[in-house]
Amino acid sequence: MLDEAAFDRALAQDPDAALVLLVEMATATDERLRAAARALAAKVVLDRARTGTPRSSGTRALRTRRADLGGDLDLDASLDALSGARAERRPVGLDELVARDWGRPETALCVVIDSSGSMSGERLAAAALTAAACSWRAPGDHAVLSFARDVTVLREMGSTRPPSTVVDAVLALRGHGVTALATALSAAADQLSRTRAARRVVVLLSDCRETDEQDPVPVASALPELLVLAPAGDSDQAEELARRSGARWARLSGAADAPRVLAELLG
């Protein structure tokens, strides 16, 4: 059985241990316990990820601008200019008319989760919390990828897939295979190319120990912005990648720390 009240008490006392326990319960052999744990895990992860996290006011904001700068003509707002030009028997200038368009979102985020090694309860919980935090910060303009030898798209940039289903997909990841880090970062770059956001950030959760033959540094260096969240006990390669590529990085002391660390790296 899953006692949610007891879990809430455990979460308040030791968030890391409680989150790890919940994630491990989400893989239980008992079908009903597994379903209950995964449903609760998605709810808890989303709740914790939004705590203290500034949410974007929207992926795009409708703005008013001069028509010579582009956009759709706002006839109501342009009536005075049209009437004035007609009274003066002259063509109306585009700079006198008013248009409306959708402004660029401020930030787009692409989370890249390394699932090539051991996906322990702690690493899964950290990955799920990071994905949830990104969905809260950039509701429309975020993507989530996982990778080992190949890349799996859990959420495409601009998708309407709800965060709860993405969190559930992250919690279902199992570690295996080669670490094709360069391939994963290239896929992240492709996702970011689909957004008009002013700031485009790749958030990589990995120990950055690539096991294929492709050097990830050139791809990492070419990204607009790269943040690396590394496990506290295995961060040497992540530090080296960050140094060589100009990325920012931090160690995760525990799964519950992921939203705070991400917020600090984003600034």
KAJOHU-V24604 format. One line per field, one symbol per residue. ss: DSSP state (H for helix, E for strand, C for the rest). psi: psi as a letter, one per 30 degrees, with the letter a starting at -180 (. if undefined). burial: b if it has 9 or more other C-alpha atoms within 8 Angstrom, else e. A space follows every 50 residues. Layout:
BEGIN
ss->???
psi->???
burial->???
END
This chain:
BEGIN
ss->CCCHHHHHHHHHHCHHHHHHHHHHHCCCCCHHHHHHHHHHHHHHHHHHHH CCCCCCCCCCCEEEEEHHHCCEECHHHHHHHHHHHHHCCCCCCHHHCEEE EECCCCEEEEEEEECCCCCCHHHHHHHHHHHHHHHHHCCCCEEEEEECCC EEEEECCCCCCCHHHHHHHHHCCCCCCCCCHHHHHHHHHHHHCCCCCCEE EEEEECCCCCCCCCCCHHHHHHCCCEEEEEECCCCHHHHHHHHHHCCEEE EECCHHHHHHHHHHHHC
psi->ljjeeeeeeeeeeieeeeeeeeeeffglfjeeeeeeeeeeeeeeeeeeef jgkkkkflekkklklkffglakkjeefgeeeeeeeeeghlkkkefflklk ljlklekkkjkjkjgfbjileeeeeeeeeeeeeefeeieeillkllkcel kkjfklkglgkkeeeeeeeeffkkklaljieeeeeeeeeeeffflgkekk kkjkjlfgikgagkkfeeeeffkekkkkjkkegigeeeeeeeeffglkll kjfleffeeeeeeeef.
burial->eeeeeebeebbeeebbebbbbbbbbbebeeeebbbbbbbebbbebbeebb eebeebebbebeeebbbeebbebbeeebeebbeebbeeeeebeeebbbbb beebbebbbbbbbbbbbebebbbbbbbbbbbbbbbbbbbbbbbbbbbbbe bebbbbbbeeeebbbbbbbbbebebbebbbbbbbbbbbbebbeebebbeb bbbbbbbbebeeeeebbebbbebeebbbbbbbeebebbbebbebbebbbb bbebbbbbbebbbebee
END
